[in-house]
Structures are given as structure tokens and as C-alpha cells.
């Protein structure tokens, strides 16, 4: 049980790295060479795996909580029909729902790690 709790603090970083790698491979199929700057988004998460830093961890957590909260607001606007979305945007909202919830949970987990645990 001690080894599980030792490695659970790395789950949010691995989650965001896997999302960045998926995003890179998806864009790389259609765009080619211009997809490589997407890999730069993975540097802070990779840095947290190699040499954890409490301030960077807290900053990443706050940034992604803010981004995820904007996506949650978009879902609420869609449910309340405040903004009329196109059909393709509605399909994106439907399939991206788990992604938004996952981002919010993982970013809150990162904040919890930076507040409770010492790296």
C-alpha cells in the first residue's frame, strides 16, 4: 500500500502527458511538421516527473482548473441554450465531456498534491 501511495502523485502528470501525446499524433497525421510545437506543452509535466517542484505544481494546477472551469461553463451554456451551437460543436461537447471532467479532476488532484504533500 505504501508503494501505491508513493506513485499516485504522478497520475495527473501522466494523464496530461498522454493527452498531449494523443493531441500531437492526431494533429501530426493531418498537419505534419507544424504539430511539433504541441510537444512543448509537455515540458512542464515531464519536468514534474523528473524533478518535482511545489510552485510549478501549484501553478499548473491553477491554470488547468481555470481552463477546465471555462469548459464546464460552455457545457452549462449548452444545456441552458444560452448560445446556439452548431451540430459539429454539439458533437464535440458530447464526446469531450469525459475529457473536461478528467481535466478538472486531475488539475484539482495536482493542487491537492502541492498543498498536502512534500515532494
GIPEZI-V92977 format. One record per residue. N is the residue number from 1. RES is the residue in one small letter. D_FIRST is the distance of its C-alpha to the first C-alpha in Angstrom with 2 decimals. Layout:
N;RES;D_FIRST / N;RES;D_FIRST
//
This chain:
1;x;0.00 / 2;x;3.78 / 3;x;5.49 / 4;x;5.17 / 5;x;6.42 / 6;x;8.62 / 7;x;10.30 / 8;x;10.73 / 9;x;13.60 / 10;x;15.52 / 11;x;15.83 / 12;x;19.05 / 13;x;20.73 / 14;x;20.14 / 15;x;21.49 / 16;x;24.56 / 17;x;25.14 / 18;x;25.18 / 19;x;27.63 / 20;x;29.80 / 21;x;29.90 / 22;x;30.88 / 23;x;33.47 / 24;x;34.85 / 25;x;35.27 / 26;x;36.88 / 27;x;39.33 / 28;x;39.96 / 29;x;41.33 / 30;x;44.04 / 31;x;44.65 / 32;x;44.04 / 33;x;44.09 / 34;x;43.90 / 35;x;40.24 / 36;x;39.01 / 37;x;38.95 / 38;x;36.11 / 39;x;33.86 / 40;x;34.51 / 41;x;32.35 / 42;x;29.31 / 43;x;29.94 / 44;x;28.23 / 45;x;25.03 / 46;x;25.12 / 47;x;25.84 / 48;x;22.77 / 49;x;20.64 / 50;x;22.68 / 51;x;23.44 / 52;x;21.86 / 53;x;24.37 / 54;x;23.92 / 55;x;27.49 / 56;x;27.35 / 57;x;24.13 / 58;x;25.83 / 59;x;29.02 / 60;x;27.51 / 61;x;25.76 / 62;x;29.08 / 63;x;31.11 / 64;x;29.12 / 65;x;28.98 / 66;x;32.76 / 67;x;33.26 / 68;x;31.16 / 69;x;33.05 / 70;x;36.30 / 71;x;35.21 / 72;x;34.32 / 73;x;37.82 / 74;x;39.33 / 75;x;37.79 / 76;x;39.21 / 77;x;42.59 / 78;x;42.55 / 79;x;41.81 / 80;x;44.54 / 81;x;46.95 / 82;x;47.77 / 83;x;47.99 / 84;x;49.36 / 85;x;47.19 / 86;x;48.35 / 87;x;47.05 / 88;x;45.17 / 89;x;43.43 / 90;x;42.54 / 91;x;41.00 / 92;x;38.99 / 93;x;37.78 / 94;x;36.82 / 95;x;34.83 / 96;x;33.33 / 97;x;31.94 / 98;x;28.40 / 99;x;28.61 / 100;x;29.68 / 101;x;26.97 / 102;x;24.32 / 103;x;25.89 / 104;x;25.99 / 105;x;22.36 / 106;x;21.21 / 107;x;23.71 / 108;x;22.66 / 109;x;19.03 / 110;x;20.52 / 111;x;22.50 / 112;x;19.60 / 113;x;17.77 / 114;x;21.05 / 115;x;21.67 / 116;x;18.41 / 117;x;16.68 / 118;x;18.45 / 119;x;18.38
//
